[in-house]
């Protein structure tokens, strides 16, 4: 079960890797002159948005890979559950 949960989380991480990214950038520069009247300060704040447009099929490939991995883990879990049910049925009969 843990492997299935882990593969689901990894699939979500891959999906989010190709989404919109937002970053906040800020800087402040202080210039100290020889005279106290020459002290200057300059500050700026900016928001940076990033959205990958050209990924050359990498997104589709990675998503497909993670989905297949998730399906494989789910099938393994389902097989183990069926095997366990079969053993319990045999033990009870």
Buried (B, 14 or more C-beta within 10 A) or exposed (E): EEBBEEBBEBBEEBBEBBEEEEEEEEEEEEEEEEEEEEEEEEEEEEEEEEEEEEEEEEBEEBBEEBBEBBEEBBEEBEEEEEEEEEEEEEEEE
